[in-house]
Amino acid sequence: MTIDLGDHRSGESLVFSGRKRGRSVRDSTNLRDVDVNLVDEIKIIVPDDTIIVTSSFILGMIGDIVRGMGMEEAKKKIKFEGPINESTVNEAIHEALRGDEPLINPDT
């Protein structure tokens, strides 16, 4: 499965941020419904001109499936391609597995 974030920009935005936006991409790509046992890889392509992808965006997009597969499997199956900070991805994975709700409502 391949998700190109370039297809999910807000206008000409060069930033992907917020759980709400991440959830929007998750829902529009049907990522929530993917049976992770039936896919070898989930490739997420970040456009080359992207300035930042935040951990909150990643958490909103893949948090549910990360919780379902665990850290080891998530790191094997979910691959990001393009300008993204690996520590941001790891932070989002750790946060998803921690399972705590944010102190503020991300949908407001």
N, C-alpha and C positions, 0 to 999 in steps of 0.2 A: 504494500500500500504506500502511495506517495501523496504527500500533501505539500502543495506549493503555496507558501504564505503570500506570495505575490498576487495570487488570485483572491486574497482576503484582506487587501489593504482598505483603509478608510481614505478614499480620495488618493492623494499622492503622498500620504504619510510614510515616513521612514522609520517609524517607531511602532513596536508591538508591545503594548503594556496593559496590565489590568486583568484580573481574573475574569471579569465579565466579558471582555473581548476574547480571551482565550476560550471561554465556554462557547461563545458565538461561533468561533472557528470549529471547535469540537462538534457542535451541533450541525453546522452546515456541511461538514464533511462526513457525517455519520460515524465519526470516530468512536463515539460512545457505544455504538452497536457492534464494533469489531470484535470478533472472537479471537483473542490474542493467541490462542492455541492453534489457530488455522493460518496465521500469517507468519512468514519468516522474519519480516522486517517492516517497521513503520518508519519511512523516511520523510523527514520534514525539511523542506528546502526553504532557506532563508534568502531572500533577494540580496544580491551583492551590494546594493546601495543602502541597505538597512543600517541605521545608526545604532539601535539597541533593541534587544528582545529581553524583556524583564522576566524574572523568576515568577512573578505573579501571573503573567500571561501564560507561561509554560505550565504552571500549576493548574490554571483554569482549563487549559487545553488537554493535558494528559494526566492530571491528578487521579481521576477515577480509574483509568486503566493501569496506572502505576500501582495503585493500592491493590488491584486485582492480581497483578503478576509478581510484585515484590521487586526489590532493588536489583538483584542479580539479573533477573530476566529482563527488567526494564532497560538496563544498561546494554544488554545484548541486542534487544529487538528495536529499541527506539534510537534512531540515528538522525542527527541534525547535520545538514550540509549548508555551508555558507558562513557568513560572519556572525558567529555566536560564541559567547564566552562559556567554556566548558564548566566553569565553577557556577555559573548561573543555572545551567541545566542540573548540576548536582544538587544545588540548593533547593530547586523546585522538587526534585525527586525526594530528597530528605523531608521536606515540608509535607509532601503528599503522604509519606509513610508515617509521619508523626501524627497526622490526622486531627490536629487541633484546629478549631475554627479561628479565623482571624479576630483580632480585638474589635475591628470595625466591620460593618456589613459591606462586602465588596460590591454588592448590587445597588448601592445608593450613589 
